[in-house]
Amino acid sequence: MAGRGYKRSWRNLILDTEYQLVFTTAMVLSAVVFMSGLGYEVFDMANTATKTAIADVQGQPVLDPAVAEETIRGLEHRRDLLKAILVGIGVCMTAGLFVYGIKMTHRVAGPLHKVSLYCDQVTAGKYEKPRSLRKGDQLIEFYEHFRQAHEAMRRRQEVDVACLKAVVAAADGAELAKRSPELAERLDDLRTLLARKEAGLV
């Protein structure tokens, strides 16, 4: 389930460093290789065309030298401008893909991180109710199955608490603790267990 109005903070976008950075780096490097190859071909064609145009200008003896020089500078300027544009596009695309990759992998790492935290809590005997996923998160079906399993464990914990309360109340009502030190000790153990299970139902 997706929450409403949630805005991700840049401070916690990287939850699983290995997964997110490896995946994003691989995607960015693939794009860089492709863009570098394409950019090289485009610039090579432009450079060849510029050299040809310069040779044509230089091959016209009737052309005013000052005009020829200005024309050549213009051709070289356009070639250099194209190079700068290609480099700029490459840098912007690399940065954009990196940010996009981190944000997209965060949508997978987020639910997995939540599942990991809730599993750690269960191991510690705590059964906090799982929160809904944020808007845009992936693995919705997987997380929903996990949440149903977690809620089933929590319900069993609640049944255990209710049963323990009933047993302790019945024992106190019958004053079993006064009958023998052993029964009193067992009742203390039950109360300790009940308190621990109740504390786990946060």
Phi and psi restraints in degrees (value plus and minus 20) as a CYANA .aco file:
   2 ALA   PHI    -120.1   -80.1
   2 ALA   PSI     116.4   156.4
   3 GLY   PHI     -98.1   -58.1
   3 GLY   PSI     145.0   185.0
   4 ARG   PHI    -127.4   -87.4
   4 ARG   PSI     120.8   160.8
   5 GLY   PHI      50.1    90.1
   5 GLY   PSI       0.9    40.9
   6 TYR   PHI    -108.3   -68.3
   6 TYR   PSI     114.1   154.1
   7 LYS   PHI    -137.6   -97.6
   7 LYS   PSI     104.5   144.5
   8 ARG   PHI     -90.7   -50.7
   8 ARG   PSI     124.7   164.7
   9 SER   PHI    -117.6   -77.6
   9 SER   PSI     118.5   158.5
  10 TRP   PHI     -83.2   -43.2
  10 TRP   PSI     -42.1    -2.1
  11 ARG   PHI     -89.3   -49.3
  11 ARG   PSI     -45.1    -5.1
  12 ASN   PHI    -141.8  -101.8
  12 ASN   PSI       7.7    47.7
  13 LEU   PHI     -90.8   -50.8
  13 LEU   PSI     -50.8   -10.8
  14 ILE   PHI    -119.0   -79.0
  14 ILE   PSI      82.3   122.3
  15 LEU   PHI    -121.3   -81.3
  15 LEU   PSI     -53.9   -13.9
  16 ASP   PHI    -143.2  -103.2
  16 ASP   PSI      73.2   113.2
  17 THR   PHI     -77.6   -37.6
  17 THR   PSI     -67.7   -27.7
  18 GLU   PHI     -82.2   -42.2
  18 GLU   PSI     -71.1   -31.1
  19 TYR   PHI     -84.8   -44.8
  19 TYR   PSI     -70.4   -30.4
  20 GLN   PHI     -87.1   -47.1
  20 GLN   PSI     -66.3   -26.3
  21 LEU   PHI     -91.8   -51.8
  21 LEU   PSI     -58.9   -18.9
  22 VAL   PHI     -84.8   -44.8
  22 VAL   PSI     -67.4   -27.4
  23 PHE   PHI     -83.1   -43.1
  23 PHE   PSI     -67.5   -27.5
  24 THR   PHI     -85.5   -45.5
  24 THR   PSI     -61.6   -21.6
  25 THR   PHI     -82.5   -42.5
  25 THR   PSI     -62.2   -22.2
  26 ALA   PHI     -81.9   -41.9
  26 ALA   PSI     -62.7   -22.7
  27 MET   PHI     -84.9   -44.9
  27 MET   PSI     -64.0   -24.0
  28 VAL   PHI     -86.2   -46.2
  28 VAL   PSI     -62.5   -22.5
  29 LEU   PHI     -83.7   -43.7
  29 LEU   PSI     -59.2   -19.2
  30 SER   PHI     -81.4   -41.4
  30 SER   PSI     -63.4   -23.4
  31 ALA   PHI     -86.5   -46.5
  31 ALA   PSI     -58.1   -18.1
  32 VAL   PHI     -84.0   -44.0
  32 VAL   PSI     -63.5   -23.5
  33 VAL   PHI     -81.4   -41.4
  33 VAL   PSI     -65.1   -25.1
  34 PHE   PHI     -83.9   -43.9
  34 PHE   PSI     -67.7   -27.7
  35 MET   PHI     -86.3   -46.3
  35 MET   PSI     -55.6   -15.6
  36 SER   PHI     -85.7   -45.7
  36 SER   PSI     -64.2   -24.2
  37 GLY   PHI     -83.3   -43.3
  37 GLY   PSI     -65.7   -25.7
  38 LEU   PHI     -85.2   -45.2
  38 LEU   PSI     -63.7   -23.7
  39 GLY   PHI     -82.9   -42.9
  39 GLY   PSI     -58.9   -18.9
  40 TYR   PHI     -83.0   -43.0
  40 TYR   PSI     -63.9   -23.9
  41 GLU   PHI     -83.6   -43.6
  41 GLU   PSI     -64.2   -24.2
  42 VAL   PHI     -83.3   -43.3
  42 VAL   PSI     -65.5   -25.5
  43 PHE   PHI     -88.1   -48.1
  43 PHE   PSI     -55.8   -15.8
  44 ASP   PHI     -83.1   -43.1
  44 ASP   PSI     -62.7   -22.7
  45 MET   PHI     -84.0   -44.0
  45 MET   PSI     -62.7   -22.7
  46 ALA   PHI     -85.5   -45.5
  46 ALA   PSI     -59.4   -19.4
  47 ASN   PHI     -86.1   -46.1
  47 ASN   PSI     -60.7   -20.7
  48 THR   PHI     -84.3   -44.3
  48 THR   PSI     -63.8   -23.8
  49 ALA   PHI     -83.5   -43.5
  49 ALA   PSI     -58.2   -18.2
  50 THR   PHI     -84.6   -44.6
  50 THR   PSI     -64.6   -24.6
  51 LYS   PHI     -82.8   -42.8
  51 LYS   PSI     -60.0   -20.0
  52 THR   PHI     -84.6   -44.6
  52 THR   PSI     -63.3   -23.3
  53 ALA   PHI     -85.1   -45.1
  53 ALA   PSI     -59.3   -19.3
  54 ILE   PHI     -84.2   -44.2
  54 ILE   PSI     -61.5   -21.5
  55 ALA   PHI     -82.4   -42.4
  55 ALA   PSI     -58.5   -18.5
  56 ASP   PHI     -84.2   -44.2
  56 ASP   PSI     -61.7   -21.7
  57 VAL   PHI     -84.6   -44.6
  57 VAL   PSI     -64.9   -24.9
  58 GLN   PHI     -88.1   -48.1
  58 GLN   PSI     -41.8    -1.8
  59 GLY   PHI    -105.5   -65.5
  59 GLY   PSI     -15.1    24.9
  60 GLN   PHI    -125.4   -85.4
  60 GLN   PSI      73.7   113.7
  61 PRO   PHI     -85.4   -45.4
  61 PRO   PSI     -44.1    -4.1
  62 VAL   PHI    -100.2   -60.2
  62 VAL   PSI     -29.3    10.7
  63 LEU   PHI     -97.7   -57.7
  63 LEU   PSI     117.2   157.2
  64 ASP   PHI     -77.7   -37.7
  64 ASP   PSI     108.2   148.2
  65 PRO   PHI     -74.8   -34.8
  65 PRO   PSI     -57.3   -17.3
  66 ALA   PHI     -87.1   -47.1
  66 ALA   PSI     -60.8   -20.8
  67 VAL   PHI     -86.6   -46.6
  67 VAL   PSI     -61.2   -21.2
  68 ALA   PHI     -82.3   -42.3
  68 ALA   PSI     -64.0   -24.0
  69 GLU   PHI     -83.4   -43.4
  69 GLU   PSI     -61.1   -21.1
  70 GLU   PHI     -85.8   -45.8
  70 GLU   PSI     -60.0   -20.0
  71 THR   PHI     -83.8   -43.8
  71 THR   PSI     -61.7   -21.7
  72 ILE   PHI     -84.7   -44.7
  72 ILE   PSI     -62.4   -22.4
  73 ARG   PHI     -81.5   -41.5
  73 ARG   PSI     -58.7   -18.7
  74 GLY   PHI     -84.0   -44.0
  74 GLY   PSI     -62.4   -22.4
  75 LEU   PHI     -84.3   -44.3
  75 LEU   PSI     -63.3   -23.3
  76 GLU   PHI     -86.7   -46.7
  76 GLU   PSI     -57.7   -17.7
  77 HIS   PHI     -82.2   -42.2
  77 HIS   PSI     -64.3   -24.3
  78 ARG   PHI     -83.9   -43.9
  78 ARG   PSI     -56.8   -16.8
  79 ARG   PHI     -85.1   -45.1
  79 ARG   PSI     -65.2   -25.2
  80 ASP   PHI     -86.8   -46.8
  80 ASP   PSI     -55.8   -15.8
  81 LEU   PHI     -84.6   -44.6
  81 LEU   PSI     -61.4   -21.4
  82 LEU   PHI     -81.6   -41.6
  82 LEU   PSI     -60.0   -20.0
  83 LYS   PHI     -82.1   -42.1
  83 LYS   PSI     -64.5   -24.5
  84 ALA   PHI     -84.0   -44.0
  84 ALA   PSI     -59.7   -19.7
  85 ILE   PHI     -84.4   -44.4
  85 ILE   PSI     -63.7   -23.7
  86 LEU   PHI     -81.7   -41.7
  86 LEU   PSI     -64.1   -24.1
  87 VAL   PHI     -84.0   -44.0
  87 VAL   PSI     -63.4   -23.4
  88 GLY   PHI     -81.8   -41.8
  88 GLY   PSI     -63.9   -23.9
  89 ILE   PHI     -81.8   -41.8
  89 ILE   PSI     -61.7   -21.7
  90 GLY   PHI     -82.1   -42.1
  90 GLY   PSI     -64.1   -24.1
  91 VAL   PHI     -84.8   -44.8
  91 VAL   PSI     -65.0   -25.0
  92 CYS   PHI     -83.5   -43.5
  92 CYS   PSI     -61.9   -21.9
  93 MET   PHI     -86.3   -46.3
  93 MET   PSI     -58.6   -18.6
  94 THR   PHI     -83.5   -43.5
  94 THR   PSI     -67.6   -27.6
  95 ALA   PHI     -84.1   -44.1
  95 ALA   PSI     -62.5   -22.5
  96 GLY   PHI     -83.5   -43.5
  96 GLY   PSI     -62.7   -22.7
  97 LEU   PHI     -86.2   -46.2
  97 LEU   PSI     -55.7   -15.7
  98 PHE   PHI     -85.2   -45.2
  98 PHE   PSI     -67.1   -27.1
  99 VAL   PHI     -83.0   -43.0
  99 VAL   PSI     -64.5   -24.5
 100 TYR   PHI     -81.4   -41.4
 100 TYR   PSI     -62.6   -22.6
 101 GLY   PHI     -83.4   -43.4
 101 GLY   PSI     -61.4   -21.4
 102 ILE   PHI     -83.4   -43.4
 102 ILE   PSI     -64.1   -24.1
 103 LYS   PHI     -86.7   -46.7
 103 LYS   PSI     -59.9   -19.9
 104 MET   PHI     -89.6   -49.6
 104 MET   PSI     -62.7   -22.7
 105 THR   PHI     -89.1   -49.1
 105 THR   PSI     -47.0    -7.0
 106 HIS   PHI     -83.2   -43.2
 106 HIS   PSI     -51.6   -11.6
 107 ARG   PHI     -89.2   -49.2
 107 ARG   PSI     -39.3     0.7
 108 VAL   PHI    -115.7   -75.7
 108 VAL   PSI     -63.2   -23.2
 109 ALA   PHI     -85.9   -45.9
 109 ALA   PSI     -51.3   -11.3
 110 GLY   PHI     -79.0   -39.0
 110 GLY   PSI     -76.7   -36.7
 111 PRO   PHI     -79.1   -39.1
 111 PRO   PSI     -60.5   -20.5
 112 LEU   PHI     -84.7   -44.7
 112 LEU   PSI     -57.0   -17.0
 113 HIS   PHI     -84.7   -44.7
 113 HIS   PSI     -61.6   -21.6
 114 LYS   PHI     -82.5   -42.5
 114 LYS   PSI     -65.7   -25.7
 115 VAL   PHI     -79.0   -39.0
 115 VAL   PSI     -62.6   -22.6
 116 SER   PHI     -81.3   -41.3
 116 SER   PSI     -62.9   -22.9
 117 LEU   PHI     -84.2   -44.2
 117 LEU   PSI     -63.1   -23.1
 118 TYR   PHI     -87.8   -47.8
 118 TYR   PSI     -54.8   -14.8
 119 CYS   PHI     -85.2   -45.2
 119 CYS   PSI     -60.1   -20.1
 120 ASP   PHI     -82.6   -42.6
 120 ASP   PSI     -58.6   -18.6
 121 GLN   PHI     -85.7   -45.7
 121 GLN   PSI     -62.0   -22.0
 122 VAL   PHI     -81.9   -41.9
 122 VAL   PSI     -60.6   -20.6
 123 THR   PHI     -80.0   -40.0
 123 THR   PSI     -54.7   -14.7
 124 ALA   PHI    -105.1   -65.1
 124 ALA   PSI     -18.6    21.4
 125 GLY   PHI      65.6   105.6
 125 GLY   PSI      -0.9    39.1
 126 LYS   PHI    -131.9   -91.9
 126 LYS   PSI     122.5   162.5
 127 TYR   PHI    -149.2  -109.2
 127 TYR   PSI      41.7    81.7
 128 GLU   PHI     -86.2   -46.2
 128 GLU   PSI     119.7   159.7
 129 LYS   PHI     -85.3   -45.3
 129 LYS   PSI     106.0   146.0
 130 PRO   PHI     -81.5   -41.5
 130 PRO   PSI     116.9   156.9
 131 ARG   PHI    -104.8   -64.8
 131 ARG   PSI     141.1   181.1
 132 SER   PHI     -91.0   -51.0
 132 SER   PSI     136.4   176.4
 133 LEU   PHI     -91.8   -51.8
 133 LEU   PSI     142.4   182.4
 134 ARG   PHI    -105.0   -65.0
 134 ARG   PSI     141.6   181.6
 135 LYS   PHI     -80.6   -40.6
 135 LYS   PSI     108.3   148.3
 136 GLY   PHI      74.5   114.5
 136 GLY   PSI     -30.4     9.6
 137 ASP   PHI     -84.6   -44.6
 137 ASP   PSI     130.7   170.7
 138 GLN   PHI    -119.0   -79.0
 138 GLN   PSI    -193.6  -153.6
 139 LEU   PHI      38.0    78.0
 139 LEU   PSI      14.9    54.9
 140 ILE   PHI     -82.3   -42.3
 140 ILE   PSI     -65.6   -25.6
 141 GLU   PHI     -84.9   -44.9
 141 GLU   PSI     -63.5   -23.5
 142 PHE   PHI     -80.5   -40.5
 142 PHE   PSI     -65.6   -25.6
 143 TYR   PHI     -85.8   -45.8
 143 TYR   PSI     -54.7   -14.7
 144 GLU   PHI     -86.3   -46.3
 144 GLU   PSI     -60.3   -20.3
 145 HIS   PHI     -82.4   -42.4
 145 HIS   PSI     -63.5   -23.5
 146 PHE   PHI     -82.0   -42.0
 146 PHE   PSI     -63.6   -23.6
 147 ARG   PHI     -84.0   -44.0
 147 ARG   PSI     -58.5   -18.5
 148 GLN   PHI     -83.7   -43.7
 148 GLN   PSI     -61.5   -21.5
 149 ALA   PHI     -85.4   -45.4
 149 ALA   PSI     -61.0   -21.0
 150 HIS   PHI     -84.2   -44.2
 150 HIS   PSI     -62.6   -22.6
 151 GLU   PHI     -86.5   -46.5
 151 GLU   PSI     -53.2   -13.2
 152 ALA   PHI     -85.0   -45.0
 152 ALA   PSI     -61.8   -21.8
 153 MET   PHI     -85.2   -45.2
 153 MET   PSI     -58.2   -18.2
 154 ARG   PHI     -85.2   -45.2
 154 ARG   PSI     -60.5   -20.5
 155 ARG   PHI     -83.1   -43.1
 155 ARG   PSI     -60.2   -20.2
 156 ARG   PHI     -83.6   -43.6
 156 ARG   PSI     -57.5   -17.5
 157 GLN   PHI     -83.3   -43.3
 157 GLN   PSI     -61.1   -21.1
 158 GLU   PHI     -85.0   -45.0
 158 GLU   PSI     -57.0   -17.0
 159 VAL   PHI     -84.8   -44.8
 159 VAL   PSI     -62.3   -22.3
 160 ASP   PHI     -80.3   -40.3
 160 ASP   PSI     -62.9   -22.9
 161 VAL   PHI     -82.6   -42.6
 161 VAL   PSI     -63.9   -23.9
 162 ALA   PHI     -83.1   -43.1
 162 ALA   PSI     -62.2   -22.2
 163 CYS   PHI     -85.3   -45.3
 163 CYS   PSI     -64.0   -24.0
 164 LEU   PHI     -82.9   -42.9
 164 LEU   PSI     -60.7   -20.7
 165 LYS   PHI     -81.2   -41.2
 165 LYS   PSI     -61.8   -21.8
 166 ALA   PHI     -84.9   -44.9
 166 ALA   PSI     -62.0   -22.0
 167 VAL   PHI     -85.0   -45.0
 167 VAL   PSI     -66.0   -26.0
 168 VAL   PHI     -84.3   -44.3
 168 VAL   PSI     -61.6   -21.6
 169 ALA   PHI     -83.7   -43.7
 169 ALA   PSI     -61.4   -21.4
 170 ALA   PHI     -85.8   -45.8
 170 ALA   PSI     -61.1   -21.1
 171 ALA   PHI     -85.4   -45.4
 171 ALA   PSI     -60.6   -20.6
 172 ASP   PHI     -86.8   -46.8
 172 ASP   PSI     -58.2   -18.2
 173 GLY   PHI     -84.6   -44.6
 173 GLY   PSI     -55.2   -15.2
 174 ALA   PHI    -108.1   -68.1
 174 ALA   PSI     -21.0    19.0
 175 GLU   PHI      33.9    73.9
 175 GLU   PSI      24.4    64.4
 176 LEU   PHI     -86.2   -46.2
 176 LEU   PSI     -49.2    -9.2
 177 ALA   PHI     -83.0   -43.0
 177 ALA   PSI     -44.7    -4.7
 178 LYS   PHI    -101.2   -61.2
 178 LYS   PSI     -32.7     7.3
 179 ARG   PHI     -99.1   -59.1
 179 ARG   PSI     -54.1   -14.1
 180 SER   PHI    -180.9  -140.9
 180 SER   PSI     129.3   169.3
 181 PRO   PHI     -80.4   -40.4
 181 PRO   PSI     -52.8   -12.8
 182 GLU   PHI     -85.9   -45.9
 182 GLU   PSI     -64.1   -24.1
 183 LEU   PHI     -83.7   -43.7
 183 LEU   PSI     -59.1   -19.1
 184 ALA   PHI     -82.3   -42.3
 184 ALA   PSI     -60.5   -20.5
 185 GLU   PHI     -85.7   -45.7
 185 GLU   PSI     -61.6   -21.6
 186 ARG   PHI     -85.0   -45.0
 186 ARG   PSI     -58.2   -18.2
 187 LEU   PHI     -86.0   -46.0
 187 LEU   PSI     -57.7   -17.7
 188 ASP   PHI     -83.0   -43.0
 188 ASP   PSI     -59.5   -19.5
 189 ASP   PHI     -82.4   -42.4
 189 ASP   PSI     -61.2   -21.2
 190 LEU   PHI     -84.2   -44.2
 190 LEU   PSI     -60.8   -20.8
 191 ARG   PHI     -84.9   -44.9
 191 ARG   PSI     -59.6   -19.6
 192 THR   PHI     -83.3   -43.3
 192 THR   PSI     -64.0   -24.0
 193 LEU   PHI     -83.5   -43.5
 193 LEU   PSI     -61.8   -21.8
 194 LEU   PHI     -83.3   -43.3
 194 LEU   PSI     -62.5   -22.5
 195 ALA   PHI     -83.8   -43.8
 195 ALA   PSI     -59.5   -19.5
 196 ARG   PHI     -86.4   -46.4
 196 ARG   PSI     -61.9   -21.9
 197 LYS   PHI     -88.3   -48.3
 197 LYS   PSI     -58.1   -18.1
 198 GLU   PHI     -84.9   -44.9
 198 GLU   PSI     -59.4   -19.4
 199 ALA   PHI     -85.4   -45.4
 199 ALA   PSI     -47.9    -7.9
 200 GLY   PHI     -94.0   -54.0
 200 GLY   PSI     -38.1     1.9
 201 LEU   PHI    -109.9   -69.9
 201 LEU   PSI      45.1    85.1
